[in-house]
Every structure is written in C-alpha cells, then in structure tokens.
Amino acid sequence: MARPKVKIPDRLKGERAKAYSAFCDYCRMGIGRSLRKLGDEYRARGGAKSGTEIPTQRGSTLGRWSSRYAWQDRVEEYDLLMQEARQADIEKEALTGLATPKNRIHELKKLANDLARMIYTEDDGFEISHPGRRPFLWVRDTKMMGSGPLAYPVDLYRYNSPLIGDFRGLLDDIAHEVGGRRQVIDISTEQKISLSDALGELENLTPEELAARYRDIAHQRAD
C-alpha cells in the first residue's frame, strides 16, 4: 500500500525557514525517527559535497530547534493524521475490488464459465462416443509402439483430471462464498468437513466399516 499523503503541520510564526525544513524532514522519517538519525543523515549529505543544501549538520542545532518549536508535539499530530489516513485507506480497500464477496463471486463465475466451455467443447471430426470428441476433457497423447523400423504411433487419450479438479474447486469456492456449503463436524477429529465430503466418504465404506463407524459414534456419545 502506498504511503498516504498527509499535510505536515504548518510553519509556526517566527519559525526560521531552515528549522521548518528540518522539521518537515523529521516528520517524513516516520516511526523510529530521532534527532540523532536526522543529524547523521544531514552530515552524510553534507560530507558527500553533492551541492545539496541542508538545514544544518549540528546535532545541537537540531535539539535547539526541536525544543523551541515544539517538534515532539507537532510530530505527534502528524503521526496521528498519518495513522488515520492509513486506516481510511485500509477501509477503502476492504470495500473495493476482490475484497468484496460480490466481486469475488463475479470473478469465480467467470473462471468457472471459461472452464465449463473448455470441458464441453466438441470436435465434430469425431464420433460422439469417441474421446476425441471432447479435446479438452480427453487429452490426446501419442505413443510409439514397437521399435526400430517397425515402430508405429498409437493415439492414447488421457482423462484431464486437473481440469475437472479446477472446475470443481471453483464451484466449491463459489458455494463457500454464497454460504451454500453446509458444514458438519467429524466427531472423531472435531474438524469441520463439508456435507458433500462426508457423504462421499460414507459411500466408499463397506457395510462392516459403516457398522464399526456407528459403534464408535455410539460409544463416544455414551461417554
């Protein structure tokens, strides 16, 4: 996030121009500033003989200006304004772009639609039952069979699992954003899992495993 633009407190009546210039530099140093660090910076710039004009190279002068023109009180005012500006920027960011559920859902739906178009794209050059009919769903690989002069190419078709996985993941993200995924608690681990995942797990269990799972749950409830 860019540094917010905050106006440095105005120059005081009777405050010398060099003193105010030093105060402005002091403000811009941010948290962790000190008169010693400012003096070191000025001495480094002055010692480089770059022709850059600096307010002073003396730490005692900076100390005198700080005391006379209430630098500490004024810099606290500046830091407070800076903090408020940063907070305003954070709140603004939280209400715009992908930080909002509406915009996230919109982008997720766009991606899901793109993947759906790929999945259902058909190549009319193949029969309906041929895997080549869905060139993105079934990826063609060519493998050489045999060896030497008798070798010949054979087309193999590989199911595009990553594409389907990405598509299902997007659908799951959309459901999560709109609150469409019911959550259940796995009693054995006390972890939240989606209802669809829980049903999928149960479908893969044998009758004996289902019976054992039921006994475990009943035993835990009895305890």
N, C-alpha and C positions, 0 to 999 in steps of 0.2 A: 504494500500500500504506500502511495506517495506521501511525502511529508505535507501535512496540511498547511495552508497559507494563513498565518496569524500575524496580525499587526503588532509590532513591537511597541511598548508604551512610549508615549510622546516625550519629546525632549523637554526637560524642566526649564523653567525660567532661570536664566543666569548660568545654565549648564554649558560649559565650553564644547565646541564642536568636536574636538578630539576626544573629550571624555564621553560624549554621547556615541561617537563612532565605536569606541571601545566597549561601551555598554551594549550596543547592538551586537557586536561580535560575541560578547559574553552570553547574551541570550541565545544566539544561534548555536552555541556549543552544546546545548541540551543537557539532559541529566548526566551528572558526573562532572559537570563543569567546575572549574576552580580558577582563582586569580593566578595561581602558580602556573597552571596549564596555559592560560591565556598569555602570561608573560613569556613562557617558553616558546609559544608559537610566534609571538612578535619578535623575539630575539632571533629565532631561526630565520624568519623572513627578512629581518634587517641585516643579519650576518651574510645572507646569500647575495647581497648587493644587487638585487634584481630591479632596483629602482622603484619598488612598491613602497608607497608611503604608509607608515604605520603610526598609530597614535603615540606610542611610547615603547621603550624597551625596558623601562624600570618597573620592577615589581612594587616598589614603594609608591610610585605614582598611581598605579592601578589601585592599590589599597586606599590611598587618599581619596581618589575619585569614588570608589565604592562606598566609603563612609560618608562623604559629603553629599552624594547624590542618591543615597538610599538604594543602591543596586539590589540588595538582597530582597527588599520588599517589592521592588518593581519586577524583579525576575520571577518572583513567586506569582505575581499577577499574570505574567507572560506564560508561565508553565501551566497555570490553571486554564487559561484560554486555549493553550495547545492541547491539553487533555480533553477539554470539551469538544474541540474541533475533531480530534481523533475519534471520540465516541460517536459524534454525529456522522462521521464517515463510515464507521462500522455499522451503525444502524441503517444508513442508506444502502450499504452493500447487502445487508440482510434482507432488504425489501426489493431487490432488483436481481435480474439475471437468473442464473441457475440456483441461487439461494432460495428461491420461492418454489413451493411444491408445484404450482401451476406450470411454471416454465420447465421444471424438470420432467414433469409428465409429458409435456408437449415434445420435448427432445427425445424422450424414451420412445414415444409412439412413432416419431419419425424414423428412428433407427429400426424399430420393430417392423414397420411397414416396408422399409428397404429390404430387410432380411426375408420377410414374407414373400416379396416379389421375386427374390432370388430362388427361394425354395420352390415356388410354384411355377417358375419359368419353364416352358416346354419347348422342345426342339421337334418340329413337325417331321423331321427327316427320319424319325424312329417310330416304330410301332408303340402303341400305348403301353404295352406290357414290358417294353424294353427299358432297362435302367437309363440308357442314353437319352430317353425322353425328358428326363429331369437332369440337365447337365450340372446344376449346382448341388442338387441333393445327392447325386451319384457321380463321383469324380472318376474320370477315366484314367487309368494307368496302363502303360504299355510294357509288357514283359517279354523278353526274348526266351523262347523255348528251344532246347537243344543246344548244340554247339557247332562251331566251325561253319562250313558252307551249308550245312543242313539246318542252321538256326533260322527260326521264323518268329515274327512278332505275334503276340496274343494280347487282345484288349481285355483288361480286367476293370471292374467297376467297384469302387470303394465308397461305402456309405459315409457321407460327410457329417460325422458326429459333432465336430466342433461348431459347424454352422447351426445345427439343431440345438446344441447346448447354449450357444449365444442367444438364440431366439427365445428359448425357454427362460434363460436368465433375465432377458429384458421383460418378458411377460411377468415374471416373478417380481422384478423391481417395480413395474407399474402397479401391480396388485398391492405391493407394500406401500407405495405412495398414497394410494386411494383407500387403504385400510381393508383391502379385500382378502388378506391372508389371515385366517383365524389361527391363533396360536394355542397350542396345548402344552402341558407340562409332562415331560418324561419323568415318571415317578422314580425310576431307578437312578437317574442322574440329576433330577431337578433342573434340567435345562429346557429352554423353550424351543419347540420344533413346530413347523407348520403342520396343519391338519393333513394336507396332501402327502407330506413326507411320512407322517405317522401311518396313514392308511396304506401307503406304498410299502412300508416296512412290514405291516401285518400281512399283506397279501403274499409276501415272499416267505412267510413262515409255514412250516409243516404243521399238521394238527398236533403233533407231540410238542412242538415248540410253543404253539399257542396255549396249550394246556399248562406248560411249565410257566409261561409268562403270566397266565391268570393266577396260578398258585402263588407266584412271587408277589403280585399286586395284592392279593387277598391277605397274604402273610404280613405285608407292610401295613395294611390298614388295621389288621388286628393288633399290631404292636402299637 
